[in-house]
Amino acid sequence: MSKLSIVVLSFNTKELTLNCLKSIMAVGSEVELEVIVPDNGSVDGSVEAIRRKFPNVTVIESEDNLGFAAGNNLAKPFVTGEDVLFLNSDTIVYPDTLKETVKYLDGHSDVGAMTCKVVLPDGSLDKDTRRSFVTPWIGLTHLFLKLDRLFPTSKLFAKYWYGYLPSDQVHEVDAIQGAFFLTRKSVLDKVGWWDTDYFLDGEDIDLAYRIHSLGYKVVYWPKVSITHYRGASKGKINAWRKVTLSEKLRFRMAGVNSQEIFYRKHLWRKYPMVVNVLVLLGIRFLKFSRTIKTVFWG
């Protein structure tokens, strides 16, 4: 039995996954840990390379791409750790990150999930590290009017990415990103792990929502960090031009579809019908505009 189980979902990102695992092993003495890699039907030799270079890593093979939620859930029978970290394959972990985040989680029983500061290769904050639930107001200001781009530090217009709070400030958030999602196995067992109604995008927000529903806090803790080579696990790096139109549409629609799933599951009963109808019309418009953009501009 380990203190920490790290789950790294793999899907055709062999070199990135190997680099991620290498960074984990380099700091493996910080905390007693196990590493589990569910593979979503990779065809780039990922499974063979991982088993050859990291024989102590547990690899779980799937014949198909199950998506983020179902793929991560493959690790459930193999997890023995008290704490569980879901870590993207396109990330690099630095010294003290595992030790300090586990220490913080263990010292705060009221916290059900947390993340560190997730930065992009250029050193800037990955804005999706900390997010608010997409209420009708946030959907209007963030998705449609994009007022948070014009007023990035406004408490009224920049709620989605918490732009009004400094990136080096510890604070509670609605949701954290699946790129670094640290929680407890006991919490996962209570909420039922990842919701497989989501294929890609939105599942981390849904999991955070359900953790909140148990009365726990979700915390952004930027005292330590990782680097996130954002988009690699979604096929947006290098191979994007080789992806078929149907696959591109699936990826582009994933986020919008997830918004609809989340809204129907968790927010529908909180608002009057007229608001719900407007939200659904907005989602339909987003789907239409993204389809047009993908078909004509790729």
Secondary structure, 3 states (H helix, E strand, C coil): CCCEEEEEEECCCHHHHHHHHHHHHHCHHHCCEEEEEEEECCCCCHHHHHHHHCCCCEEEEECCCCHHHHHHHCCHHHCCCCEEEEEECCEEECCCHHHHHHHHHHHCCCEEEEEEEEECCCCCECHHHEECCCCHHHHHHHHHCCHHHHCCCCCCCCCCCCCCCCCCCCEECCEECCCEEEEEHHHHHHHCCCCCCCCCCCHHHHHHHHHHHCCCEEEEEEEEEEEECCCHHHCCCCHHHHCCHHHHHHHHHHHHHHHHHHHHHHHHHHCCHHHHHHHHHHHHHHHHHHHHHHHHHC
